[in-house]
Amino acid sequence: MPQRKSLLRLFAVLVALAAILIVTHAWWLAGLAYALVRFDAPQPADAVVVLGGDGFGHRILRAAELVRNQYAPLVLVSGPEGFYGYNEAELAIAYAERAGYPASWFVAVPHPYSSTSGEARVFAPELRRRGIRTCLLVTSDYHTRRAGRTFRAAIPEVRFFVIAAPYPNFDPISWWQTREGRKLVFLEWQKTIASWFGF
């Protein structure tokens, strides 16, 4: 009998917890998305670095706006391989040119990596070679916290200000309502947790 009462109490607690999670789901699911986001206000810097992985062009255009608004003199464009035989940096710079920005503002930095940590390894010697001490790091809003932490750890002598570019499939308030939003948040959390363990 006591064992049965214990099981009933446990069942009641689990039902209550499930009910609380259901009632408050909009709050804590939005919190999961907002926890991925951490960015800074633009500051004067030696250069802009725009990370790869944005097929919409928002990152490169945000970087170009920073140069246009005189926050930095040039944009170093991360260029992973593998886009139908083209380097992503080439495609991004051409996209910015079509949007009216001069090619002289951009420098392609080609490399073989498809990860943020790989990009940081490539940019460490590049920024040191150029004598860059302050840098605006442009990436999509959902990627800002992890990117900032990765670059600051890999290149501690450079002061990074992380600048967010919008991403069409990321809405922290309702991400769980779309397939793309769910994929994006779950994948970013998977990468974030892996990065905590050095993977």
N, C-alpha and C positions, 0 to 999 in steps of 0.2 A: 504493500500500500504506500509506504513512504517513497518508494522508488517511482511509483506511478505519479504521485504528486509532484515529485521533482521533474519528471518528464513533462508534465502539464505546465509547470511554471516555466521551464525552458522553452516550450513551444509558444507560450503566451509572450515571452520576452522577444523571441524571434519574430513573431507576427507584429508586435509593436514596433520593433526596429524596422521591419520591412515597410510598415505603414508610414513611419517617419521619413524614410528614404524616398518613398513615392511622393509624399506630400511636399517635401523640400527639394525634389530633384532639380528644378530649374536653378535653384541657388547653388547647390554643390557641383552640378555639372558645369555651370558657367565658371565657377571657381577653378575647376580643373583646367579650363582653357586659359583663363586670365593668369594662372600660375606660370604658363609658358612665356608670357609676354613681359619683357623688361627692356625699355629703351630710354634714350636720353634726348634732350633738346639739342638741336644742332649747335656746334661751337666752332670757332675758327680752328683750322687744323692744317697739317702739312699735306694731307692727301685724303682721298676717299678710296675705300676698298669696297667693291660691290661683289658679294658672294654669288656663286653659281646656283642653279637649281630653280630658276624662275622662268617658266615658259611663257609668261604673260607680258614681260617687259616692264613690270612695275619697279623692280629694283634698279635697273639701269636708268630709267627716267627719274627716279628719286635721286640717284647719285648725280645725274646731270643738273637737276634743279639746284643741288647744293653748290655746284661749281658756278652755275649762273648767278646764284645769290652771294657769291664770293666767300663762301665758307672755306673753300680749298681750291688750289690751282689745277688739280688733275684728278682723274679717276683711274685706279688700277682695277682692271676687270678680270675676275677669276674665270678661267677658261678650261673646264673639264672637256675631255674628248667624248665623242660618241653620239653626235646629233646628225645622223645621215651623212657622215663623213666630214662634217663641219665642226669646228671648235666653237663652244658656246660663247666665248668672248667675242669672236668674229661676228656671230649672229646678233649678239646684244649691242655691239657698237654700231653695226649697220642699222639696227632698229632705232637707236638713238639719233643717228644721222638722218634717217627718214622723218624723224619727229622734229628736225630742225636744229639739232645740236652739232657743233663742229667736231670732226673726227680728231682734231688736235687736242681735245680735252681728255681723250681716252688712251690708255695703254693696256693692251692685252697681256695677260699673264697665263699662258697655256700650261697645263699640267695634266697628269693622268688620273687624278683622284676624283671620287664622287662623294666624299665625306667632308664634313666640316673640319675634322681633325686633320685630314689630308691637306685641305686648303690652308690651314694654319701653318703646317709644316712648310708649305711652299712660300707663303708670304713672310715667314720669319726672316730668311736671308734677304728677300727682296726689299723689305722695309728697312732692314739694317743697312743694306748696300746704298739705299737712297738717303739715309740719314733721317728717316722719318721718326719723329718723337710723339706726335699727336695724330690720330687717325679717326675719321668717321667711317664706321663699319656699317654698311647698308645690307639689310636682309629683310625677308618677309616678317611681318609682325609676329606670327606664331613661332618663329625661329630665333627671336631676339635674345631671350635669356640664355639659351644653350650656346649660341654663337658668341655672345659676349664673354661668357665664362671660358669657352674653349680658347679664344684668341688671347684673352688676358693671361691665361695660364701658360700658353705657348710662347708669348712674346711680352714678358712682364715689363720690359723697359719702355714699351710704347703705351701711351695713354689712349685708350679706345673709348669713343662715344658711339654707342650703338643707335643707329637710326632705322626706324621701322618704315617699310614699304607695305602698302596694303596687299592683301592676297584675296582674290575673289571668293574662294571656297572656305574662308575662315571667318566665322562670326561667333565670337565667344558666347553670345547670349543664346544662340540657337543651334550650335554646331551639331548636336546629336539628332537633329531633325532631317539632315541630308546625308546621303551615302558618302559624298566626298568629304563633308565635314567630319564624319565619324572616322573615316580612314586617316585623314590628316592629323587629328588630335591623338588618336591611338598610336600612330606611327611616330609622331613627335615625342610622345611620352616614352615609347619604347626606346628611342634613341637617347633621350635624356637620362633614363635610368641606366642604360648601358654605359653612357659617358661617366656616370658616377663611379662605376667600377673599372674605368679605364679601357673600355672596349670601343 
